[in-house]
Amino acid sequence: MAILQEKIGLTNEDLRKLRSMRPGRPLDLQLSTATTTKRVRTEFVGMDGTRCMIFRYPDEGKWGSLGDGIFKDKSLIARYILEDDTGEIIAFKVKVILVTTKPSHLIFTSFPLVIQSQDLRIEPRAQTRIATSMLDAKSNSVICDSLVLDISVNGCRMSINKSASMTKPKLRQVVKMYFVVSKDKSIFLTGTIMNTKSDEVYLYYGVKFETPEEEVNQLLQDLMLSTG
């Protein structure tokens, strides 16, 4: 398994990933005791801004006694899989602030200072920063300018500055992306908007290409991008 890539400090993109966690979603907590390290399954309850995170106390009927691994000032590692097309497992370390038993058995922790990520996708993607114009595939009308953050033969992830764009693509909309390869050459790729996320500054879109793989491969070669 690939080594988790650590990101020092929290960027807007990191915060977006953390805020993609929804109450009730399952995750793993790794805790350590004097004699062992244990990974248990529980669920995310919520967060209070960037002040703290809240997790449901794992079921001790299923996982055994956990009191020697979950207490004030004890460090825990949380892991969960993003629910979008980025195909990442996210991990972060937090410190227990408080454990409550009433009205619910909950764990309050610090907010993470760093996250680690591991790409779980079978297909590799080239990380890039390519400016492109996005058009509606039916009308050929310009929707907005955007930035390609990563790309493969099957799709890409794009960002749009909220303040710079008046119009934005819609979920399931078929779009064309206009790439300038050189002074004398440009390429259109067609795709469908599959999902969308946002943070304070940017909107992020996952696009599934309709363009044949060989044409996308040619674009990647022209742009000298490697997904290997």
C-alpha positions as CSV (number, residue, x, y, z in Angstrom):
1,M,0.0,0.0,0.0
2,A,1.2,3.5,-0.9
3,I,2.6,5.6,1.9
4,L,0.3,8.4,3.0
5,Q,1.3,11.8,1.7
6,E,1.5,14.2,4.6
7,K,0.4,17.8,4.1
8,I,1.8,20.3,6.5
9,G,-0.8,22.8,7.6
10,L,-4.4,23.0,6.5
11,T,-5.1,24.5,3.0
12,N,-8.6,25.4,1.8
13,E,-8.6,22.1,0.0
14,D,-7.7,20.2,3.2
15,L,-10.5,22.0,5.0
16,R,-12.9,21.1,2.2
17,K,-12.0,17.4,2.7
18,L,-12.6,17.6,6.4
19,R,-15.9,19.4,6.0
20,S,-17.0,16.8,3.5
21,M,-17.5,14.5,6.6
22,R,-21.2,14.2,7.3
23,P,-22.8,13.3,10.7
24,G,-23.4,9.6,10.9
25,R,-20.8,8.6,8.4
26,P,-18.5,5.7,9.5
27,L,-14.8,6.0,10.1
28,D,-12.0,4.2,11.8
29,L,-10.3,5.4,15.0
30,Q,-6.9,4.1,15.9
31,L,-6.0,4.1,19.6
32,S,-3.1,2.8,21.6
33,T,-2.8,1.4,25.0
34,A,0.2,0.3,27.1
35,T,0.1,-3.2,25.5
36,T,-1.5,-2.8,22.0
37,T,-2.7,-0.7,19.1
38,K,-6.3,-1.1,18.1
39,R,-8.4,0.1,15.2
40,V,-12.2,0.4,15.9
41,R,-15.2,1.4,13.8
42,T,-17.4,4.3,14.9
43,E,-19.2,7.3,13.4
44,F,-18.6,11.0,13.0
45,V,-21.0,13.2,14.9
46,G,-19.9,16.7,14.0
47,M,-17.5,19.6,14.4
48,D,-17.6,23.0,16.0
49,G,-15.9,25.2,13.4
50,T,-12.2,24.5,13.7
51,R,-12.4,24.3,17.5
52,C,-13.2,20.6,17.9
53,M,-14.5,17.4,16.4
54,I,-17.0,15.0,17.9
55,F,-17.1,11.2,17.4
56,R,-19.4,8.6,18.8
57,Y,-17.7,6.5,21.5
58,P,-17.2,3.1,19.9
59,D,-19.4,0.2,20.9
60,E,-17.5,-1.6,23.7
61,G,-19.8,-4.5,23.4
62,K,-18.3,-5.1,20.0
63,W,-14.7,-3.8,20.4
64,G,-14.1,-4.6,24.1
65,S,-13.0,-2.2,26.8
66,L,-11.6,1.0,25.4
67,G,-11.2,3.2,28.5
68,D,-7.4,2.7,28.6
69,G,-7.1,4.1,25.1
70,I,-9.6,6.9,25.1
71,F,-9.2,9.5,27.8
72,K,-8.4,13.2,28.1
73,D,-5.2,14.3,26.4
74,K,-4.8,10.9,24.6
75,S,-4.0,11.0,20.9
76,L,-6.2,9.2,18.4
77,I,-5.8,8.8,14.6
78,A,-9.0,9.0,12.5
79,R,-9.3,7.6,8.9
80,Y,-12.2,7.9,6.4
81,I,-12.7,7.7,2.7
82,L,-13.8,10.8,0.7
83,E,-17.3,10.4,-0.8
84,D,-16.4,12.1,-4.1
85,D,-14.4,11.2,-7.2
86,T,-11.0,12.0,-5.7
87,G,-10.7,8.5,-4.4
88,E,-8.7,9.3,-1.3
89,I,-8.4,8.0,2.2
90,I,-7.8,10.8,4.6
91,A,-6.1,10.4,8.0
92,F,-5.4,12.9,10.8
93,K,-4.3,12.9,14.4
94,V,-6.3,14.5,17.2
95,K,-6.2,14.8,20.9
96,V,-9.0,13.9,23.2
97,I,-10.5,16.9,25.0
98,L,-13.5,15.4,26.7
99,V,-15.4,12.1,26.9
100,T,-19.1,12.4,27.8
101,T,-21.5,9.6,28.8
102,K,-24.7,11.7,29.1
103,P,-26.9,12.4,27.2
104,S,-24.7,10.5,24.7
105,H,-21.4,8.6,24.9
106,L,-19.2,11.0,22.8
107,I,-15.6,11.9,22.3
108,F,-14.7,15.5,21.8
109,T,-11.3,16.1,20.3
110,S,-9.0,18.8,19.0
111,F,-9.2,19.9,15.4
112,P,-6.4,18.4,13.2
113,L,-3.4,20.5,12.4
114,V,-2.3,18.4,9.4
115,I,-3.9,15.7,7.3
116,Q,-2.5,12.8,5.3
117,S,-4.0,11.4,2.1
118,Q,-3.6,8.3,0.0
119,D,-5.0,7.9,-3.5
120,L,-7.2,4.8,-3.8
121,R,-8.0,5.1,-7.4
122,I,-7.0,2.4,-9.8
123,E,-6.3,4.9,-12.5
124,P,-3.5,7.4,-11.9
125,R,-4.0,11.1,-12.4
126,A,-1.5,13.8,-13.4
127,Q,-1.4,16.7,-10.9
128,T,-1.5,19.9,-12.9
129,R,-2.7,23.5,-13.1
130,I,-4.1,24.0,-16.6
131,A,-6.3,26.9,-17.4
132,T,-9.3,26.0,-19.6
133,S,-12.6,27.5,-20.8
134,M,-15.8,25.6,-20.1
135,L,-18.6,25.6,-22.6
136,D,-22.1,24.1,-22.6
137,A,-21.9,21.2,-25.0
138,K,-25.4,21.8,-26.6
139,S,-25.3,25.6,-27.1
140,N,-21.5,26.1,-27.3
141,S,-22.0,29.1,-25.0
142,V,-19.2,29.9,-22.6
143,I,-20.0,29.0,-19.0
144,C,-16.8,30.1,-17.2
145,D,-13.0,29.9,-17.0
146,S,-11.7,27.1,-14.8
147,L,-8.5,25.4,-13.7
148,V,-7.8,21.7,-14.1
149,L,-6.3,20.3,-10.9
150,D,-5.8,16.7,-12.0
151,I,-6.5,14.7,-15.1
152,S,-6.6,11.1,-16.4
153,V,-7.9,9.5,-19.5
154,N,-11.3,9.0,-17.9
155,G,-11.9,12.3,-16.1
156,C,-10.5,15.4,-14.3
157,R,-11.1,17.6,-11.3
158,M,-11.5,21.3,-11.9
159,S,-11.8,24.4,-9.7
160,I,-13.6,27.7,-10.3
161,N,-13.1,30.9,-8.3
162,K,-16.4,31.8,-6.8
163,S,-15.9,35.5,-7.1
164,A,-14.5,35.5,-10.6
165,S,-17.4,33.6,-12.3
166,M,-21.0,34.7,-12.6
167,T,-22.2,31.5,-14.3
168,K,-21.4,28.0,-13.1
169,P,-21.9,24.5,-14.5
170,K,-24.7,22.3,-13.1
171,L,-24.6,18.8,-11.9
172,R,-25.0,16.3,-14.8
173,Q,-24.5,19.1,-17.3
174,V,-22.5,18.0,-20.4
175,V,-19.7,20.4,-21.0
176,K,-16.8,21.1,-23.4
177,M,-13.4,22.1,-22.1
178,Y,-11.2,24.1,-24.4
179,F,-7.4,23.5,-24.1
180,V,-4.8,25.6,-25.9
181,V,-2.0,23.1,-26.6
182,S,0.2,25.5,-28.6
183,K,0.0,28.6,-30.7
184,D,-1.4,26.6,-33.6
185,K,-3.3,23.9,-31.8
186,S,-6.3,23.6,-29.5
187,I,-8.4,20.7,-28.3
188,F,-11.9,20.2,-27.0
189,L,-12.7,17.5,-24.5
190,T,-16.3,16.7,-23.7
191,G,-17.5,15.4,-20.3
192,T,-20.3,15.3,-17.8
193,I,-20.3,17.1,-14.4
194,M,-20.5,14.2,-11.9
195,N,-20.1,15.9,-8.6
196,T,-19.4,19.2,-6.9
197,K,-17.8,20.5,-3.7
198,S,-16.8,23.9,-2.4
199,D,-14.8,25.8,0.2
200,E,-14.7,29.5,1.1
201,V,-13.0,30.5,-2.2
202,Y,-13.4,27.8,-4.8
203,L,-16.0,25.4,-6.4
204,Y,-14.6,22.0,-7.3
205,Y,-16.1,19.8,-10.0
206,G,-15.5,16.2,-10.9
207,V,-15.8,15.6,-14.7
208,K,-16.2,12.2,-16.4
209,F,-14.9,12.4,-20.0
210,E,-17.1,11.4,-23.0
211,T,-14.2,12.0,-25.3
212,P,-12.5,8.7,-26.4
213,E,-9.4,7.7,-24.4
214,E,-7.0,7.9,-27.3
215,E,-7.9,11.6,-27.9
216,V,-7.4,12.4,-24.2
217,N,-4.1,10.5,-24.3
218,Q,-3.1,12.7,-27.2
219,L,-3.9,15.8,-25.2
220,L,-1.8,14.5,-22.2
221,Q,1.1,13.8,-24.5
222,D,0.8,17.2,-26.2
223,L,0.8,18.9,-22.7
224,M,3.6,16.5,-21.6
225,L,1.6,15.2,-18.6
226,S,2.3,11.8,-17.2
227,T,-0.2,9.8,-15.3
228,G,2.1,6.9,-14.7
